[in-house]
Amino acid sequence: MDRKGQIIGMVVFVLGIVILLFVFGVAYGMFSSSGARPVVPSAGLERAVLLVLVRVTLLFVMTLAGSLIASRGIELYLGSRLRPAESREPEQPHEG
């Protein structure tokens, strides 16, 4: 077992989870704010729709990044627990 690899894997995994929690917090705040100003003019409406689309796209990208980072952390952690294939000794045929 590679202790340093396990620690790095867990740190990367936790970083990914923190990013996901941040994204969910931002999304919750963005979509549950009751103090949103009503947009009356049509030009303001187009701008507001564009702004929401940009925010949703950014949230999607941040969620994707967080999940990929968390996944990579799990892979690092599990990979450090197993012996690499190159270090395994080939099985010797039994003579008999």
N, C-alpha and C positions, 0 to 999 in steps of 0.2 A: 504494500500500500504506500502511496505517495502522499504524505501528510500535507505538504505544501500545496499540491494540486487540489486536494480536498478543500483546503481553506480558501484558495483562490476560486474554486468552483462555487462554494457557498456564498462568497462575497459577490460574485457576478450574479448569482441567482437572486440574492437579496436586493441587489441594485435593480434588476429587472422588475421585481415585485414592487419596489418603491416607485419606479417610474409608472407602473400600471396603476398603483394607488393614487398617484398624483394626477394622472390622466382622468381617472374616474371621479376624483374630487373636482377637477376643473369642469368636466362634463356635467356633473350634478349641479354645480354652481351656475353654469351657463344656461341650463335648461330649466332650472327651478327658481330662478330669480323672479320674484313677484314685483320688483320695482322697475321692470322694463318700461321704457317710455313708448307709448304708442306712436307709430309712424304714420302721419297723415298724408303728406304729399307723395305722389307716385315716384318722383325722383329719389326721395328718401327711402321708399319701399324697395326700389331696385338695389340701392346701396346696402340696405339692411339684409336683403336676401343674399347678396354677394358676400357680405361679411359672415353670415351664418354658414354659407357653403365653405368658405375658406376655413373657418373655425372647425367645422365638422371634418374637413379633409385633414387638417393638422392633428386633430384628435385621433383620427384613424391612423395616421402615420406614426404618431407617438405610441399608440396602443400596439401597433405592429412591431415597432422597435423594442418596446418593453417586453413583449412576449418572446421575441427572438433572443433578447439578452438573457431572459430567465431560462429559456430553453438551452442556450449555450452554456449557462452556468451549471445546469443539471448534467449536461453532457460532460463537462469538465470534471465535475464531482464524481460521476459514475466511472468515467474513464480512468481517473486516478486510483480508483479502488481495485481495478482489474490489472493484472499484469499485462504488459504489451505483448502482442503476438511474436514480435522479434526476439524477445528474451526467453521465450519458452524453448525448452530443449526438445528436439524431435524425438518421437518415441522410437525406441530401439526394437527391431523385430526380435521376437523370442525364438531362440534356436532350440530345437528340441526334438 
